[in-house]
């Protein structure tokens, strides 16, 4: 996954089996900051902009979806959730998180800022 930084090049995001989320400067290939510990195996990260800030959102934890600042690695917020989660951006720029519960119900979160994640 990649996300463009407002003041520079694109950032590439990837995850390791052990749960670390890593970020790299796309043009140079250099790591950006320390790895983010997602706390789960096989996190599923997405890199995007939320209220103009580059963020990484990751699920994989059966109890939560977490959001970090893409550059600093600071945890910005957490949403309680059970099941797989998918992330996209709506036509108006609102971040949409969708997922399913263990009962098969669809859950939809509309996020306008990291604060909407309950950080």
Biopython code that builds the backbone (N, CA, C, O; Angstrom):
import numpy as np
from Bio.PDB.StructureBuilder import StructureBuilder

atoms = [
    (1, "UNK", "N", (0.839, -1.168, 0.000)),
    (1, "UNK", "CA", (0.000, 0.000, 0.000)),
    (1, "UNK", "C", (0.887, 1.236, 0.000)),
    (1, "UNK", "O", (1.949, 1.242, 0.623)),
    (2, "UNK", "N", (0.463, 2.261, -0.685)),
    (2, "UNK", "CA", (1.212, 3.516, -0.699)),
    (2, "UNK", "C", (0.294, 4.679, -0.341)),
    (2, "UNK", "O", (-0.920, 4.610, -0.531)),
    (3, "UNK", "N", (0.890, 5.739, 0.177)),
    (3, "UNK", "CA", (0.173, 6.983, 0.450)),
    (3, "UNK", "C", (1.127, 8.131, 0.156)),
    (3, "UNK", "O", (2.288, 8.090, 0.562)),
    (4, "UNK", "N", (0.646, 9.164, -0.549)),
    (4, "UNK", "CA", (1.466, 10.342, -0.823)),
    (4, "UNK", "C", (1.505, 11.230, 0.413)),
    (4, "UNK", "O", (0.482, 11.462, 1.057)),
    (5, "UNK", "N", (2.691, 11.721, 0.734)),
    (5, "UNK", "CA", (2.842, 12.647, 1.851)),
    (5, "UNK", "C", (2.677, 14.055, 1.324)),
    (5, "UNK", "O", (3.151, 14.364, 0.231)),
    (6, "UNK", "N", (2.016, 14.916, 2.079)),
    (6, "UNK", "CA", (1.721, 16.274, 1.618)),
    (6, "UNK", "C", (2.988, 17.090, 1.387)),
    (6, "UNK", "O", (3.004, 17.975, 0.532)),
    (7, "UNK", "N", (4.046, 16.803, 2.138)),
    (7, "UNK", "CA", (5.269, 17.594, 2.011)),
    (7, "UNK", "C", (6.406, 16.804, 1.377)),
    (7, "UNK", "O", (7.570, 17.179, 1.518)),
    (8, "UNK", "N", (6.088, 15.718, 0.681)),
    (8, "UNK", "CA", (7.176, 14.944, 0.112)),
    (8, "UNK", "C", (6.712, 13.751, -0.689)),
    (8, "UNK", "O", (5.606, 13.740, -1.228)),
    (9, "UNK", "N", (7.556, 12.756, -0.763)),
    (9, "UNK", "CA", (7.305, 11.602, -1.622)),
    (9, "UNK", "C", (6.278, 10.635, -1.037)),
    (9, "UNK", "O", (5.749, 10.839, 0.056)),
    (10, "UNK", "N", (6.023, 9.607, -1.782)),
    (10, "UNK", "CA", (5.088, 8.576, -1.338)),
    (10, "UNK", "C", (5.729, 7.681, -0.283)),
    (10, "UNK", "O", (6.947, 7.514, -0.229)),
    (11, "UNK", "N", (4.880, 7.126, 0.535)),
    (11, "UNK", "CA", (5.267, 6.220, 1.603)),
    (11, "UNK", "C", (4.686, 4.843, 1.268)),
    (11, "UNK", "O", (3.520, 4.737, 0.889)),
    (12, "UNK", "N", (5.487, 3.802, 1.408)),
    (12, "UNK", "CA", (5.025, 2.437, 1.183)),
    (12, "UNK", "C", (4.854, 1.769, 2.531)),
    (12, "UNK", "O", (5.697, 1.927, 3.414)),
    (13, "UNK", "N", (3.768, 1.021, 2.702)),
    (13, "UNK", "CA", (3.466, 0.359, 3.965)),
    (13, "UNK", "C", (3.328, -1.140, 3.719)),
    (13, "UNK", "O", (2.699, -1.571, 2.753)),
    (14, "UNK", "N", (3.922, -1.917, 4.606)),
    (14, "UNK", "CA", (3.802, -3.369, 4.530)),
    (14, "UNK", "C", (3.783, -3.964, 5.924)),
    (14, "UNK", "O", (4.155, -3.307, 6.896)),
    (15, "UNK", "N", (3.345, -5.216, 6.018)),
    (15, "UNK", "CA", (3.240, -5.865, 7.325)),
    (15, "UNK", "C", (3.975, -7.195, 7.320)),
    (15, "UNK", "O", (4.080, -7.864, 6.291)),
    (16, "UNK", "N", (4.477, -7.560, 8.479)),
    (16, "UNK", "CA", (5.138, -8.848, 8.677)),
    (16, "UNK", "C", (4.209, -9.790, 9.422)),
    (16, "UNK", "O", (3.291, -9.352, 10.116)),
    (17, "UNK", "N", (4.448, -11.067, 9.277)),
    (17, "UNK", "CA", (3.638, -12.080, 9.949)),
    (17, "UNK", "C", (3.583, -11.831, 11.449)),
    (17, "UNK", "O", (2.532, -11.996, 12.069)),
    (18, "UNK", "N", (4.718, -11.433, 12.040)),
    (18, "UNK", "CA", (4.800, -11.241, 13.487)),
    (18, "UNK", "C", (4.028, -10.029, 13.977)),
    (18, "UNK", "O", (3.905, -9.831, 15.186)),
    (19, "UNK", "N", (3.503, -9.207, 13.063)),
    (19, "UNK", "CA", (2.676, -8.084, 13.475)),
    (19, "UNK", "C", (3.287, -6.714, 13.324)),
    (19, "UNK", "O", (2.623, -5.713, 13.591)),
    (20, "UNK", "N", (4.551, -6.640, 12.897)),
    (20, "UNK", "CA", (5.167, -5.324, 12.710)),
    (20, "UNK", "C", (4.705, -4.728, 11.383)),
    (20, "UNK", "O", (4.670, -5.409, 10.358)),
    (21, "UNK", "N", (4.352, -3.447, 11.421)),
    (21, "UNK", "CA", (4.010, -2.701, 10.219)),
    (21, "UNK", "C", (5.192, -1.789, 9.925)),
    (21, "UNK", "O", (5.611, -1.004, 10.776)),
    (22, "UNK", "N", (5.721, -1.899, 8.721)),
    (22, "UNK", "CA", (6.889, -1.114, 8.327)),
    (22, "UNK", "C", (6.506, -0.093, 7.269)),
    (22, "UNK", "O", (5.599, -0.302, 6.463)),
    (23, "UNK", "N", (7.245, 1.037, 7.302)),
    (23, "UNK", "CA", (7.016, 2.114, 6.350)),
    (23, "UNK", "C", (8.333, 2.468, 5.681)),
    (23, "UNK", "O", (9.377, 2.522, 6.330)),
    (24, "UNK", "N", (8.275, 2.712, 4.362)),
    (24, "UNK", "CA", (9.458, 3.079, 3.602)),
    (24, "UNK", "C", (9.179, 4.298, 2.737)),
    (24, "UNK", "O", (8.060, 4.499, 2.264)),
    (25, "UNK", "N", (10.219, 5.115, 2.536)),
    (25, "UNK", "CA", (10.178, 6.221, 1.581)),
    (25, "UNK", "C", (10.270, 5.579, 0.188)),
    (25, "UNK", "O", (11.260, 4.915, -0.116)),
    (26, "UNK", "N", (9.267, 5.767, -0.644)),
    (26, "UNK", "CA", (9.215, 5.092, -1.942)),
    (26, "UNK", "C", (10.394, 5.432, -2.854)),
    (26, "UNK", "O", (11.002, 4.514, -3.406)),
    (27, "UNK", "N", (10.748, 6.716, -3.039)),
    (27, "UNK", "CA", (11.851, 7.010, -3.963)),
    (27, "UNK", "C", (13.205, 6.468, -3.514)),
    (27, "UNK", "O", (14.002, 6.038, -4.348)),
    (28, "UNK", "N", (13.475, 6.482, -2.208)),
    (28, "UNK", "CA", (14.800, 6.062, -1.739)),
    (28, "UNK", "C", (14.837, 4.614, -1.269)),
    (28, "UNK", "O", (15.902, 3.996, -1.245)),
    (29, "UNK", "N", (13.691, 4.072, -0.899)),
    (29, "UNK", "CA", (13.655, 2.723, -0.344)),
    (29, "UNK", "C", (14.093, 2.664, 1.109)),
    (29, "UNK", "O", (14.183, 1.580, 1.685)),
    (30, "UNK", "N", (14.366, 3.817, 1.707)),
    (30, "UNK", "CA", (14.825, 3.871, 3.098)),
    (30, "UNK", "C", (13.649, 3.692, 4.057)),
    (30, "UNK", "O", (12.553, 4.191, 3.799)),
    (31, "UNK", "N", (13.879, 2.969, 5.176)),
    (31, "UNK", "CA", (12.819, 2.833, 6.179)),
    (31, "UNK", "C", (12.467, 4.192, 6.777)),
    (31, "UNK", "O", (13.321, 5.071, 6.898)),
    (32, "UNK", "N", (11.203, 4.350, 7.147)),
    (32, "UNK", "CA", (10.746, 5.562, 7.819)),
    (32, "UNK", "C", (10.354, 5.208, 9.247)),
    (32, "UNK", "O", (9.355, 4.525, 9.470)),
    (33, "UNK", "N", (11.125, 5.663, 10.192)),
    (33, "UNK", "CA", (10.813, 5.433, 11.600)),
    (33, "UNK", "C", (10.945, 3.982, 12.008)),
    (33, "UNK", "O", (11.299, 3.113, 11.211)),
    (34, "UNK", "N", (10.653, 3.752, 13.261)),
    (34, "UNK", "CA", (10.670, 2.412, 13.809)),
    (34, "UNK", "C", (9.422, 1.651, 13.354)),
    (34, "UNK", "O", (8.392, 2.271, 13.089)),
    (35, "UNK", "N", (9.494, 0.325, 13.259)),
    (35, "UNK", "CA", (8.291, -0.443, 12.914)),
    (35, "UNK", "C", (7.190, -0.209, 13.947)),
    (35, "UNK", "O", (7.466, 0.002, 15.128)),
    (36, "UNK", "N", (5.965, -0.248, 13.494)),
    (36, "UNK", "CA", (4.800, -0.126, 14.372)),
    (36, "UNK", "C", (4.424, -1.535, 14.814)),
    (36, "UNK", "O", (4.268, -2.426, 13.979)),
    (37, "UNK", "N", (4.279, -1.740, 16.103)),
    (37, "UNK", "CA", (3.848, -3.039, 16.616)),
    (37, "UNK", "C", (2.326, -3.059, 16.650)),
    (37, "UNK", "O", (1.707, -2.385, 17.473)),
    (38, "UNK", "N", (1.732, -3.833, 15.758)),
    (38, "UNK", "CA", (0.266, -3.873, 15.678)),
    (38, "UNK", "C", (-0.343, -4.714, 16.790)),
    (38, "UNK", "O", (-1.530, -4.588, 17.092)),
    (39, "UNK", "N", (0.469, -5.572, 17.398)),
    (39, "UNK", "CA", (-0.032, -6.408, 18.479)),
    (39, "UNK", "C", (-0.733, -7.677, 18.020)),
    (39, "UNK", "O", (-1.243, -8.434, 18.846)),
    (40, "UNK", "N", (-0.766, -7.920, 16.711)),
    (40, "UNK", "CA", (-1.424, -9.121, 16.189)),
    (40, "UNK", "C", (-0.581, -9.734, 15.089)),
    (40, "UNK", "O", (0.269, -9.067, 14.499)),
    (41, "UNK", "N", (-0.819, -11.008, 14.817)),
    (41, "UNK", "CA", (-0.167, -11.645, 13.679)),
    (41, "UNK", "C", (-0.930, -11.280, 12.413)),
    (41, "UNK", "O", (-2.151, -11.125, 12.427)),
    (42, "UNK", "N", (-0.189, -11.147, 11.325)),
    (42, "UNK", "CA", (-0.757, -10.855, 10.014)),
    (42, "UNK", "C", (-1.709, -9.660, 9.997)),
    (42, "UNK", "O", (-2.862, -9.802, 9.590)),
    (43, "UNK", "N", (-1.251, -8.497, 10.428)),
    (43, "UNK", "CA", (-2.125, -7.321, 10.334)),
    (43, "UNK", "C", (-2.392, -7.012, 8.868)),
    (43, "UNK", "O", (-1.587, -7.343, 7.998)),
    (44, "UNK", "N", (-3.510, -6.385, 8.604)),
    (44, "UNK", "CA", (-3.883, -6.007, 7.242)),
    (44, "UNK", "C", (-3.900, -4.488, 7.159)),
    (44, "UNK", "O", (-4.935, -3.870, 7.409)),
    (45, "UNK", "N", (-2.749, -3.865, 6.805)),
    (45, "UNK", "CA", (-2.686, -2.397, 6.822)),
    (45, "UNK", "C", (-3.226, -1.768, 5.548)),
    (45, "UNK", "O", (-3.180, -2.365, 4.472)),
    (46, "UNK", "N", (-3.732, -0.563, 5.689)),
    (46, "UNK", "CA", (-4.117, 0.288, 4.572)),
    (46, "UNK", "C", (-3.526, 1.659, 4.832)),
    (46, "UNK", "O", (-3.611, 2.171, 5.949)),
    (47, "UNK", "N", (-2.930, 2.257, 3.817)),
    (47, "UNK", "CA", (-2.354, 3.594, 3.936)),
    (47, "UNK", "C", (-3.244, 4.568, 3.179)),
    (47, "UNK", "O", (-3.594, 4.328, 2.024)),
    (48, "UNK", "N", (-3.613, 5.674, 3.837)),
    (48, "UNK", "CA", (-4.505, 6.640, 3.216)),
    (48, "UNK", "C", (-4.415, 7.963, 3.948)),
    (48, "UNK", "O", (-3.650, 8.103, 4.903)),
    (49, "UNK", "N", (-5.204, 8.943, 3.496)),
    (49, "UNK", "CA", (-5.279, 10.239, 4.170)),
    (49, "UNK", "C", (-6.581, 10.316, 4.952)),
    (49, "UNK", "O", (-7.643, 9.945, 4.452)),
    (50, "UNK", "N", (-6.487, 10.799, 6.174)),
    (50, "UNK", "CA", (-7.648, 10.998, 7.030)),
    (50, "UNK", "C", (-7.561, 12.424, 7.543)),
    (50, "UNK", "O", (-6.647, 12.760, 8.297)),
    (51, "UNK", "N", (-8.503, 13.264, 7.140)),
    (51, "UNK", "CA", (-8.499, 14.690, 7.501)),
    (51, "UNK", "C", (-7.179, 15.355, 7.110)),
    (51, "UNK", "O", (-6.656, 16.193, 7.844)),
    (52, "UNK", "N", (-6.645, 14.970, 5.943)),
    (52, "UNK", "CA", (-5.427, 15.579, 5.430)),
    (52, "UNK", "C", (-4.132, 15.014, 5.972)),
    (52, "UNK", "O", (-3.055, 15.433, 5.547)),
    (53, "UNK", "N", (-4.206, 14.078, 6.896)),
    (53, "UNK", "CA", (-3.012, 13.476, 7.484)),
    (53, "UNK", "C", (-2.799, 12.071, 6.925)),
    (53, "UNK", "O", (-3.764, 11.324, 6.762)),
    (54, "UNK", "N", (-1.538, 11.694, 6.624)),
    (54, "UNK", "CA", (-1.280, 10.330, 6.173)),
    (54, "UNK", "C", (-1.385, 9.377, 7.360)),
    (54, "UNK", "O", (-0.741, 9.587, 8.388)),
    (55, "UNK", "N", (-2.184, 8.345, 7.221)),
    (55, "UNK", "CA", (-2.381, 7.392, 8.313)),
    (55, "UNK", "C", (-2.260, 5.969, 7.801)),
    (55, "UNK", "O", (-2.365, 5.701, 6.604)),
    (56, "UNK", "N", (-2.037, 5.071, 8.740)),
    (56, "UNK", "CA", (-2.072, 3.637, 8.488)),
    (56, "UNK", "C", (-3.175, 3.078, 9.363)),
    (56, "UNK", "O", (-3.173, 3.271, 10.579)),
    (57, "UNK", "N", (-4.114, 2.387, 8.746)),
    (57, "UNK", "CA", (-5.193, 1.725, 9.475)),
    (57, "UNK", "C", (-4.980, 0.232, 9.310)),
    (57, "UNK", "O", (-4.748, -0.241, 8.198)),
    (58, "UNK", "N", (-5.054, -0.518, 10.403)),
    (58, "UNK", "CA", (-4.825, -1.959, 10.308)),
    (58, "UNK", "C", (-5.829, -2.731, 11.135)),
    (58, "UNK", "O", (-6.155, -2.371, 12.266)),
    (59, "UNK", "N", (-6.306, -3.802, 10.534)),
    (59, "UNK", "CA", (-7.118, -4.765, 11.271)),
    (59, "UNK", "C", (-6.294, -6.041, 11.367)),
    (59, "UNK", "O", (-5.123, -6.064, 10.987)),
    (60, "UNK", "N", (-6.885, -7.054, 11.855)),
    (60, "UNK", "CA", (-6.174, -8.299, 12.089)),
    (60, "UNK", "C", (-6.416, -8.755, 13.511)),
    (60, "UNK", "O", (-6.478, -9.953, 13.790)),
    (61, "UNK", "N", (-6.550, -7.800, 14.404)),
    (61, "UNK", "CA", (-6.933, -8.090, 15.778)),
    (61, "UNK", "C", (-8.424, -8.389, 15.756)),
    (61, "UNK", "O", (-9.201, -7.586, 15.239)),
    (62, "UNK", "N", (-8.839, -9.516, 16.301)),
    (62, "UNK", "CA", (-10.261, -9.820, 16.245)),
    (62, "UNK", "C", (-11.118, -8.876, 17.083)),
    (62, "UNK", "O", (-12.345, -8.970, 17.044)),
    (63, "UNK", "N", (-10.512, -7.983, 17.827)),
    (63, "UNK", "CA", (-11.283, -7.083, 18.681)),
    (63, "UNK", "C", (-11.171, -5.615, 18.311)),
    (63, "UNK", "O", (-11.870, -4.790, 18.901)),
    (64, "UNK", "N", (-10.307, -5.249, 17.342)),
    (64, "UNK", "CA", (-10.109, -3.824, 17.109)),
    (64, "UNK", "C", (-9.538, -3.524, 15.727)),
    (64, "UNK", "O", (-8.908, -4.369, 15.091)),
    (65, "UNK", "N", (-9.779, -2.301, 15.288)),
    (65, "UNK", "CA", (-9.130, -1.694, 14.135)),
    (65, "UNK", "C", (-8.364, -0.509, 14.693)),
    (65, "UNK", "O", (-8.926, 0.305, 15.425)),
    (66, "UNK", "N", (-7.081, -0.406, 14.353)),
    (66, "UNK", "CA", (-6.249, 0.662, 14.912)),
    (66, "UNK", "C", (-5.774, 1.601, 13.818)),
    (66, "UNK", "O", (-5.664, 1.217, 12.653)),
    (67, "UNK", "N", (-5.490, 2.852, 14.215)),
    (67, "UNK", "CA", (-5.035, 3.882, 13.284)),
    (67, "UNK", "C", (-3.793, 4.562, 13.857)),
    (67, "UNK", "O", (-3.792, 5.000, 15.008)),
    (68, "UNK", "N", (-2.724, 4.648, 13.038)),
    (68, "UNK", "CA", (-1.479, 5.306, 13.424)),
    (68, "UNK", "C", (-1.163, 6.408, 12.431)),
    (68, "UNK", "O", (-1.565, 6.338, 11.269)),
    (69, "UNK", "N", (-0.436, 7.437, 12.890)),
    (69, "UNK", "CA", (0.076, 8.439, 11.967)),
    (69, "UNK", "C", (1.142, 7.750, 11.112)),
    (69, "UNK", "O", (2.029, 7.086, 11.649)),
    (70, "UNK", "N", (1.062, 7.901, 9.797)),
    (70, "UNK", "CA", (1.947, 7.159, 8.896)),
    (70, "UNK", "C", (3.409, 7.553, 9.029)),
    (70, "UNK", "O", (4.286, 6.719, 8.801)),
    (71, "UNK", "N", (3.699, 8.792, 9.390)),
    (71, "UNK", "CA", (5.078, 9.238, 9.488)),
    (71, "UNK", "C", (5.650, 8.995, 10.878)),
    (71, "UNK", "O", (6.744, 8.447, 11.010)),
    (72, "UNK", "N", (4.921, 9.398, 11.914)),
    (72, "UNK", "CA", (5.456, 9.308, 13.275)),
    (72, "UNK", "C", (5.251, 7.942, 13.918)),
    (72, "UNK", "O", (5.991, 7.572, 14.830)),
    (73, "UNK", "N", (4.253, 7.184, 13.452)),
    (73, "UNK", "CA", (3.937, 5.898, 14.068)),
    (73, "UNK", "C", (3.096, 6.018, 15.324)),
    (73, "UNK", "O", (2.826, 5.014, 15.983)),
    (74, "UNK", "N", (2.675, 7.237, 15.669)),
    (74, "UNK", "CA", (1.858, 7.461, 16.872)),
    (74, "UNK", "C", (0.472, 6.842, 16.704)),
    (74, "UNK", "O", (-0.183, 7.042, 15.680)),
    (75, "UNK", "N", (0.026, 6.087, 17.718)),
    (75, "UNK", "CA", (-1.327, 5.532, 17.707)),
    (75, "UNK", "C", (-2.314, 6.669, 17.857)),
    (75, "UNK", "O", (-2.245, 7.441, 18.814)),
    (76, "UNK", "N", (-3.245, 6.772, 16.902)),
    (76, "UNK", "CA", (-4.214, 7.869, 16.910)),
    (76, "UNK", "C", (-5.579, 7.448, 17.428)),
    (76, "UNK", "O", (-6.322, 8.278, 17.951)),
    (77, "UNK", "N", (-5.920, 6.181, 17.292)),
    (77, "UNK", "CA", (-7.233, 5.758, 17.749)),
    (77, "UNK", "C", (-7.490, 4.294, 17.489)),
    (77, "UNK", "O", (-6.753, 3.632, 16.758)),
    (78, "UNK", "N", (-8.556, 3.797, 18.106)),
    (78, "UNK", "CA", (-8.945, 2.400, 18.009)),
    (78, "UNK", "C", (-10.460, 2.307, 17.920)),
    (78, "UNK", "O", (-11.178, 3.032, 18.610)),
    (79, "UNK", "N", (-10.939, 1.417, 17.071)),
    (79, "UNK", "CA", (-12.363, 1.109, 16.988)),
    (79, "UNK", "C", (-12.574, -0.331, 17.405)),
    (79, "UNK", "O", (-11.845, -1.212, 16.948)),
    (80, "UNK", "N", (-13.543, -0.594, 18.254)),
    (80, "UNK", "CA", (-13.841, -1.988, 18.565)),
    (80, "UNK", "C", (-14.473, -2.645, 17.345)),
    (80, "UNK", "O", (-15.336, -2.053, 16.696)),
    (81, "UNK", "N", (-14.054, -3.852, 17.034)),
    (81, "UNK", "CA", (-14.628, -4.542, 15.889)),
    (81, "UNK", "C", (-14.313, -6.030, 15.976)),
    (81, "UNK", "O", (-13.278, -6.425, 16.513)),
    (82, "UNK", "N", (-15.190, -6.829, 15.456)),
    (82, "UNK", "CA", (-14.958, -8.267, 15.380)),
    (82, "UNK", "C", (-15.091, -8.660, 13.924)),
    (82, "UNK", "O", (-16.089, -8.330, 13.284)),
    (83, "UNK", "N", (-14.112, -9.352, 13.395)),
    (83, "UNK", "CA", (-14.166, -9.830, 12.022)),
    (83, "UNK", "C", (-13.223, -9.078, 11.105)),
    (83, "UNK", "O", (-12.494, -8.185, 11.538)),
    (84, "UNK", "N", (-13.246, -9.449, 9.829)),
    (84, "UNK", "CA", (-12.398, -8.803, 8.824)),
    (84, "UNK", "C", (-12.909, -7.407, 8.524)),
    (84, "UNK", "O", (-14.102, -7.126, 8.631)),
    (85, "UNK", "N", (-11.980, -6.538, 8.145)),
    (85, "UNK", "CA", (-12.327, -5.151, 7.869)),
    (85, "UNK", "C", (-11.697, -4.728, 6.548)),
    (85, "UNK", "O", (-10.569, -5.107, 6.235)),
    (86, "UNK", "N", (-12.438, -3.942, 5.781)),
    (86, "UNK", "CA", (-11.941, -3.379, 4.533)),
    (86, "UNK", "C", (-12.046, -1.877, 4.619)),
    (86, "UNK", "O", (-12.918, -1.345, 5.307)),
    (87, "UNK", "N", (-11.159, -1.188, 3.921)),
    (87, "UNK", "CA", (-11.091, 0.263, 4.002)),
    (87, "UNK", "C", (-11.101, 0.851, 2.595)),
    (87, "UNK", "O", (-10.452, 0.325, 1.691)),
    (88, "UNK", "N", (-11.829, 1.927, 2.418)),
    (88, "UNK", "CA", (-11.839, 2.654, 1.150)),
    (88, "UNK", "C", (-12.136, 4.121, 1.433)),
    (88, "UNK", "O", (-12.499, 4.488, 2.551)),
    (89, "UNK", "N", (-11.981, 4.940, 0.427)),
    (89, "UNK", "CA", (-12.298, 6.360, 0.549)),
    (89, "UNK", "C", (-13.507, 6.656, -0.316)),
    (89, "UNK", "O", (-13.536, 6.299, -1.493)),
    (90, "UNK", "N", (-14.509, 7.312, 0.266)),
    (90, "UNK", "CA", (-15.715, 7.669, -0.465)),
    (90, "UNK", "C", (-15.469, 8.835, -1.406)),
    (90, "UNK", "O", (-14.408, 9.458, -1.350)),
    (91, "UNK", "N", (-16.434, 9.146, -2.276)),
    (91, "UNK", "CA", (-16.268, 10.226, -3.254)),
    (91, "UNK", "C", (-16.018, 11.596, -2.630)),
    (91, "UNK", "O", (-15.412, 12.461, -3.262)),
    (92, "UNK", "N", (-16.477, 11.801, -1.399)),
    (92, "UNK", "CA", (-16.269, 13.090, -0.727)),
    (92, "UNK", "C", (-15.002, 13.107, 0.121)),
    (92, "UNK", "O", (-14.747, 14.080, 0.830)),
    (93, "UNK", "N", (-14.200, 12.031, 0.055)),
    (93, "UNK", "CA", (-12.961, 11.955, 0.818)),
    (93, "UNK", "C", (-13.112, 11.325, 2.184)),
    (93, "UNK", "O", (-12.114, 11.124, 2.876)),
    (94, "UNK", "N", (-14.329, 11.006, 2.596)),
    (94, "UNK", "CA", (-14.549, 10.353, 3.879)),
    (94, "UNK", "C", (-14.021, 8.927, 3.824)),
    (94, "UNK", "O", (-14.267, 8.204, 2.859)),
    (95, "UNK", "N", (-13.300, 8.527, 4.858)),
    (95, "UNK", "CA", (-12.797, 7.164, 4.939)),
    (95, "UNK", "C", (-13.929, 6.259, 5.401)),
    (95, "UNK", "O", (-14.603, 6.543, 6.391)),
    (96, "UNK", "N", (-14.126, 5.173, 4.676)),
    (96, "UNK", "CA", (-15.161, 4.205, 5.016)),
    (96, "UNK", "C", (-14.495, 2.897, 5.409)),
    (96, "UNK", "O", (-13.705, 2.337, 4.649)),
    (97, "UNK", "N", (-14.820, 2.417, 6.601)),
    (97, "UNK", "CA", (-14.367, 1.107, 7.050)),
    (97, "UNK", "C", (-15.584, 0.203, 7.073)),
    (97, "UNK", "O", (-16.602, 0.539, 7.679)),
    (98, "UNK", "N", (-15.485, -0.929, 6.425)),
    (98, "UNK", "CA", (-16.572, -1.894, 6.446)),
    (98, "UNK", "C", (-16.035, -3.204, 6.975)),
    (98, "UNK", "O", (-14.847, -3.498, 6.845)),
    (99, "UNK", "N", (-16.894, -3.971, 7.558)),
    (99, "UNK", "CA", (-16.488, -5.268, 8.073)),
    (99, "UNK", "C", (-17.692, -6.129, 8.365)),
    (99, "UNK", "O", (-18.839, -5.700, 8.243)),
    (100, "UNK", "N", (-17.408, -7.332, 8.747)),
    (100, "UNK", "CA", (-18.467, -8.259, 9.110)),
    (100, "UNK", "C", (-18.241, -8.752, 10.527)),
    (100, "UNK", "O", (-17.104, -8.927, 10.966)),
    (101, "UNK", "N", (-19.332, -8.973, 11.231)),
    (101, "UNK", "CA", (-19.247, -9.527, 12.581)),
    (101, "UNK", "C", (-19.234, -11.043, 12.487)),
    (101, "UNK", "O", (-19.413, -11.604, 11.406)),
    (102, "UNK", "N", (-19.025, -11.696, 13.601)),
    (102, "UNK", "CA", (-19.056, -13.158, 13.628)),
    (102, "UNK", "C", (-20.430, -13.703, 13.268)),
    (102, "UNK", "O", (-20.556, -14.851, 12.841)),
    (103, "UNK", "N", (-21.464, -12.877, 13.442)),
    (103, "UNK", "CA", (-22.822, -13.283, 13.084)),
    (103, "UNK", "C", (-23.137, -13.023, 11.615)),
    (103, "UNK", "O", (-24.228, -13.354, 11.149)),
    (104, "UNK", "N", (-22.191, -12.430, 10.878)),
    (104, "UNK", "CA", (-22.400, -12.149, 9.470)),
    (104, "UNK", "C", (-23.027, -10.798, 9.189)),
    (104, "UNK", "O", (-23.353, -10.500, 8.040)),
    (105, "UNK", "N", (-23.204, -9.968, 10.218)),
    (105, "UNK", "CA", (-23.757, -8.628, 10.011)),
    (105, "UNK", "C", (-22.689, -7.708, 9.435)),
    (105, "UNK", "O", (-21.507, -7.846, 9.752)),
    (106, "UNK", "N", (-23.102, -6.773, 8.593)),
    (106, "UNK", "CA", (-22.202, -5.784, 8.019)),
    (106, "UNK", "C", (-22.113, -4.580, 8.943)),
    (106, "UNK", "O", (-23.124, -4.102, 9.456)),
    (107, "UNK", "N", (-20.885, -4.093, 9.153)),
    (107, "UNK", "CA", (-20.641, -2.909, 9.976)),
    (107, "UNK", "C", (-20.010, -1.854, 9.078)),
    (107, "UNK", "O", (-19.127, -2.174, 8.282)),
    (108, "UNK", "N", (-20.445, -0.605, 9.192)),
    (108, "UNK", "CA", (-19.885, 0.481, 8.408)),
    (108, "UNK", "C", (-19.529, 1.633, 9.335)),
    (108, "UNK", "O", (-20.371, 2.113, 10.094)),
    (109, "UNK", "N", (-18.267, 2.076, 9.268)),
    (109, "UNK", "CA", (-17.813, 3.258, 9.998)),
    (109, "UNK", "C", (-17.471, 4.327, 8.974)),
    (109, "UNK", "O", (-16.788, 4.041, 7.991)),
    (110, "UNK", "N", (-17.937, 5.561, 9.187)),
    (110, "UNK", "CA", (-17.570, 6.713, 8.372)),
    (110, "UNK", "C", (-16.657, 7.586, 9.230)),
    (110, "UNK", "O", (-17.083, 8.090, 10.269)),
    (111, "UNK", "N", (-15.412, 7.767, 8.808)),
    (111, "UNK", "CA", (-14.437, 8.502, 9.604)),
    (111, "UNK", "C", (-14.089, 9.811, 8.916)),
    (111, "UNK", "O", (-13.806, 9.837, 7.718)),
    (112, "UNK", "N", (-14.112, 10.892, 9.674)),
    (112, "UNK", "CA", (-13.714, 12.181, 9.134)),
    (112, "UNK", "C", (-12.383, 12.644, 9.723)),
    (112, "UNK", "O", (-11.741, 13.551, 9.194)),
    (113, "UNK", "N", (-11.976, 12.011, 10.825)),
    (113, "UNK", "CA", (-10.702, 12.343, 11.460)),
    (113, "UNK", "C", (-10.258, 11.165, 12.302)),
    (113, "UNK", "O", (-11.048, 10.263, 12.580)),
    (114, "UNK", "N", (-8.994, 11.170, 12.709)),
    (114, "UNK", "CA", (-8.508, 10.113, 13.585)),
    (114, "UNK", "C", (-9.251, 10.143, 14.913)),
    (114, "UNK", "O", (-9.403, 9.111, 15.566)),
    (115, "UNK", "N", (-9.720, 11.338, 15.319)),
    (115, "UNK", "CA", (-10.500, 11.448, 16.546)),
    (115, "UNK", "C", (-11.780, 10.651, 16.479)),
    (115, "UNK", "O", (-12.317, 10.239, 17.507)),
    (116, "UNK", "N", (-12.278, 10.428, 15.262)),
    (116, "UNK", "CA", (-13.493, 9.618, 15.097)),
    (116, "UNK", "C", (-13.240, 8.170, 15.452)),
    (116, "UNK", "O", (-14.181, 7.391, 15.601)),
    (117, "UNK", "N", (-11.945, 7.794, 15.592)),
    (117, "UNK", "CA", (-11.599, 6.431, 15.955)),
    (117, "UNK", "C", (-11.586, 6.242, 17.458)),
    (117, "UNK", "O", (-11.270, 5.153, 17.938)),
    (118, "UNK", "N", (-11.916, 7.257, 18.194)),
    (118, "UNK", "CA", (-11.988, 7.111, 19.642)),
    (118, "UNK", "C", (-10.653, 7.158, 20.319)),
    (118, "UNK", "O", (-10.481, 6.587, 21.396)),
    (119, "UNK", "N", (-9.677, 7.845, 19.696)),
    (119, "UNK", "CA", (-8.326, 7.921, 20.246)),
    (119, "UNK", "C", (-8.315, 8.767, 21.455)),
    (119, "UNK", "O", (-7.264, 8.955, 22.067)),
]
sb = StructureBuilder()
sb.init_structure("model")
sb.init_model(0)
sb.init_chain("A")
sb.init_seg("    ")
for serial, (resi, resn, name, xyz) in enumerate(atoms, 1):
    if name == "N":
        sb.init_residue(resn, " ", resi, " ")
    sb.init_atom(name, np.array(xyz, "f"), 0.0, 1.0, " ", f" {name:<3s}", serial, name[0])
structure = sb.get_structure()
